[in-house]
């Protein structure tokens, strides 16, 4: 947990960053490790020897899945990554997370569907375990220990799994906490891609309700009003590094020495700075930005300096 005295102190609110990018020694860490803590044991319990997954070309999820699998002696099959980013840079297809997953020795099934890959693995006698893209953080224990109440928590949102899981966890804390009146808390997902807000809200709601049932809550404990999404800072397209996001990443790196990723966390940072500039936080607010990692993709964006 890192306090940010700059560049936001002039707006009155207090800003913090939860460093999920430093949460493990697995291939640069990141928030996906939180879900893999549950996914990997389940795969082992089912006797799997091979994990199958997919994601974007510079997927942090694929990198962290490959690293966790290596730790437990599992093989990883990556279906052909989705190339949805309109990048002309050759580095985008060779460096960043692609380079890291290659170092970990993942196997790529080029042009294969999930069914084709599973059929091929079955024919080889391998026991597969499928992990969907965007495998779904825990600032609240630290919040209690520090004696600080974060009234606004800001995190990236693309597949919806991180935000959905956090909403369910927050709801569990509220339900099981003390009976006295609770302070208002906002959990805001800064969208990292262009998609109708209503569609992504439905996805997050479904994920949050599924997660709620797994931790002893009712699906109906999660209301649509719990899903707060901001679509102003996606930069025009998923994976596209716009000038404003690049400026915010550079600003934080220069002032604090903290590096954000170009796909998710940079846009979340841009959102927080934009909201602060628009005076959308009260002067007594404690704001927490969840840094989910993703700096490994920086080398795939050679113009960011």
Order of alpha helices (4+ residues) and beta strands (2+ residues): beta-beta-alpha-beta-alpha-beta-alpha-beta-alpha-beta-alpha-beta-alpha-beta-alpha-beta-alpha-alpha-beta
